[in-house]
Amino acid sequence: MRLLVLVSLVCVFAATSAFALDLQSARKNGAVVEQVTGYIKAAQPSAEVDALVADVNSKRKAEYERIAKEKGTSVEQVAAVAAQELLKKQ
């Protein structure tokens, strides 16, 4: 079940953003990097990159909170597990 939740998370986060710059493109061109915290960070800050980071991290936080509540664990623990999976996929 845990793996299914993680696979779902990865699929959600791999989806393109409403912004002109999507997460996959931003990763490929080095504009953003995954962190061990389960969130992304701007490696090449700009208005567009910063907006993408804020959007993705906000959505991740909401999903981490939902899963943590469902599983009776901490948001940080869910984020850490998701981070491991996201970092493996890079």
N, C-alpha and C positions, 0 to 999 in steps of 0.2 A: 504494500500500500504506500509506503514511504517513497519508493522509487516512482510510483505512478504520480504522486504529488509533485515530485521533483521534475519529472519529465513534463508535466503540465506547466510548471513554472517556467522551465526553459523555453517551451513553445510560446508562452505568453510574452516572454521577454524578447524573443527573437522576432516577434511581429514588428512590422514597420510602424513608425510613429507618424502622427499627423503633420509633423514638421517636414520641411524640405529635406533635411538631413535625417536619415533613419539610423537606428542603432547599429545595424550591420555595417553600413557604410562608415559610420563614425569609428567603429572598432577597426575596420580595415585600414582606414587612412590615419589611424593613430590619434584621432581627436579625443577619444575617450578610452579609459582603461577600466577593467574590472578590478575591484578591490576585495580583500579577504573579508570585508564586512558584509558583502552581499549587495553592495551598491556600486555604481559607476562614478568615476571622477573625470573631470575635464583635464585632458593632457595638453590640449591646445585651446585654451579658453577664447570664446567669442560669444556674441549675443546668441547666435544660433546653437552653438554647442552647449552653452550654459542653460538654454531653454530645454534642450533635449535631455540634459542631465537631470534637471529639476523634474521634468515630466516622467522620465523612466524611474527615477528614485522614488517619486511620490507613489507611482503605481506599484512598485516593488514593496514599499513599506505597507501599503494597504493589503496586499496579498500576503505578506509575511504575518501581519496582524491577524488576518482571517484564519490562516493555517494554524498559527500559535493558539488562538482561541479554540479552534476545532480540536486540536491535539492536546490541549492542556499543557503547553510548554511556553517558553519565552520567545519573544520576537527575535531576540538576538540569536537564540539557538537555531531557529528556522532560517534566519539570514545566513548564519555560518554554514549550514548544510547546503543551502542554495548556492552560496559562494563557491564551495568546493566543486559542485557540479558545473557551474558556469566557467570556472577557471580551467577545468578539464577540457572543455569544449573549445578553448582558444587555440 
